[in-house]
């Protein structure tokens, strides 16, 4: 089919940003999708309810970027972001969160995210974030204080957080422990033997110098692996 040169130019200029939404609340995803559908240059290609599903959908759809919540079950948004940016370097991640503390912001950028947007932001902020990240830049929600930004910049490259020294598998198991899953459930979910899971848990406790499950749960909450409202079991 022949296209008029003007139509070709318009199509090139109107480059579509393909987006995957990842949030464990269906109503939140529906609200975000409704907002994004008002932006002609954006197309939502898939939705995920947890980090594992987000990874599978990124592999399937190869989107431009992922809008990722932090607090999701089984594999949180920060760990999922780290895996996406490592395995799919062409895919950008914007963290979409209700948390604005410096620990969350720092963890997000350490995980490879290119933007951090607060959930109570405006449609204009979301559009700016997607445009900035899609162009190879970064974005921080305007409500994030200068103190948070400065704290992050000071600590990049000189981070003493013990979480950074855990393996991805260790962080994954720590999250599942903090979510109250038993050793048998973790073994089944990750296709590991019970002895392997027990060995990972022992290494976690030794490295973090935390020697009981409630302590691991509190630590996981403190560093943002799980939200504080999860039951401490």
N, C-alpha and C positions, 0 to 999 in steps of 0.2 A: 504494500500500500504506500502510495506517495504522500509525503507530508510537506506542507508548505514550509519554507525556511523559517518563517516566524514561529510556527508551531514547534519546530525542532529547538529553536532558541528558548522558547518558553519552557519546554520540557526539561532542558538542561538546567535552566535557572531554578526550576521548581523541583529540586532534588528532594526526594522523599526520605525522611528519617524513619527507619524501621525500629520500633520499640517493643521490648518485652517488659511487662509489668510483673513484679514479684512481690507479693504481700500475702500473708496468710489469712487476711480478712476479705471475703468476697465482696462485701459492700464497699470497702475502701477501694478495692480494685475497680469496681463499677464506677465509683465517683471520679477516680483519677482518669479512667478511660473516657468518661463523659467530657471531662475538661480537655483532654488531649484531642478529642474528635473535633473540637472547635478550631484547632490549628491545622490549616490545609496541608502543611508540609510534613505532617506527622501521621504515621500509620501504625496502630497497635497490632502486631502480628500474632501475639500469644500472651497468655497469662499463666503465672505459676503461683502455687500456694505455699511452696517451701523452696529451700535452696537446692535440693537435689533435682526437683522438677525444673527449676530455672536452668541448671546446667544442661539438662537433656534438651530443653527447648532452644537454648543458645546453639547447641550443636546442630539441631535440626533446621533452625530458621536463619542462622547467621545474621542477627540483627545489627543495626548500627549501634544501639546502646540498650542497656538494661536499667530500668528504674527499680531499685532494690530496697526493700525494707530491711531493717536490721534484725528485729526479733521475729524469727520464723522457726518452727519446730524442726528438730532432727539435724538440719544444717542451716546455721544462721546466715544472714545476709553478708556479714563481713567475711566469713570463710568462703562462701559462694563467690563473692566478688574477687577474692584472691585467686581462686581457681579459674574463674572466667578470664581475668586479665593475664594469667599465666598461659592458659591453654588456647585462648582466642585473643591474641594481642590486638586485633583489629576492632574488637568490641569494647566500647566504653561503658563504664558503670557510674551511675549517679545514685548515691544513697539518699533515700527518701525516708526521713525519720522524724519522730516527735522529740528525740533527745538532742540537746544542744550542748551538753557538757564536753569539756576538752578531751576526755578519754575516748568518747565515741568518735569525735571528729578525727582525732589522731589515729585511732584504729582503722577508720575508714580509708584514710589516705595511705596508711601503711599497707593496706590490703590492695591498693592499686586503683581505688576509686578516683574519678576525675572531678566529681562534684558532690556536694553535700547540701541537700535541700530539706528544709523543715516542712512538715506536713501541713502546718497552718499557713503556709505561704500562699501567694496569689498565683493566678494563671499566668500573669506577666512574668513572675519570677521563674516559674517552671519553663516557660518558653525561652527566657534568657539563658537558663541553665542548659537546656538541650542545645540551643544554638551555640553557646560558648564551648561546651564539651564536644559537640559535633565538629567544631572547627579546630579542634586540637588544643583547646584551652582548658581552664579549670573554673569551677564556680563554687562559691560559698554563700549560703543563704544570708541575706543582709542582717538578719537578727542575731547571727552568731557574733558574739562580742569580740572586740579587738584582743581582749585577754586570751580568749580561746585560740585565736589565730596565732598570736605571738607564742603562746605555750607550745603549740604544735611545731612551729618553725624552730624553736629552740631545741626541741627534743628529737627532731628528725636526724637520724644518723648517730644519735647518742642516747639511745633508748635503753633504759635499764629494766624495762618491764619483763618479768619472767615469762610472760605469755609468748614473747617473741622467740624464746628459746625452745618452745615446744614444737614438735613436728605437726604437720597438718593432721595426721591421724590422731595424735595426742589431743589436739584441740577439739577434734570431732568427738572423740570419746569423752572428753571432759564435758562438752555440752550435753551429750546424751545422759551422762551420769547426773548432771545438774537438773535435767528434765525428769528425773525419777525413774529412768529405765533400769531394769535389772541387768546383771551380767549376761544372762541367757538372751534377753531381748536385744542387747547390743550386739552380741555375737551373731544372732540371726539377721539383724538389720544390715550388718556390715560384711556378712558372709565370712566370719572369722570363727576360730575355735574359742571355746570358753576360756581355755588356758591362755590363749593369746590376749584376749581382752583383760584377763586378770593381770597379765604381765604388763600391759599398757597402763592399767590403773596403778600398779605398784610403782612404775617409773614416774607417773604423774605425781604421786604422793611424795616420792623421794626428791624429785626435782623442785617441787613447789614447797617442800617441807611442811606439807599438810597431811595429816595421817588419819583422817576420818572423812566420811562422805559429806556430812553437813559442812565441814570446812571447805571441801571442794565446791559445794554448791554456792557458798558465800563468795568464794573467790571468783567463780564463773559469773556471778551477778555483778561483782565489783568491776570486772574488766569488760562487761558488756556482752558476754557470750549468750546470756539468757536475761530476760527482763526480770526486774526485782519482784514482780507479782507472781512468779512461778512458786509453787509450794516447795518448801525446803524439806524434802523427804530423804 
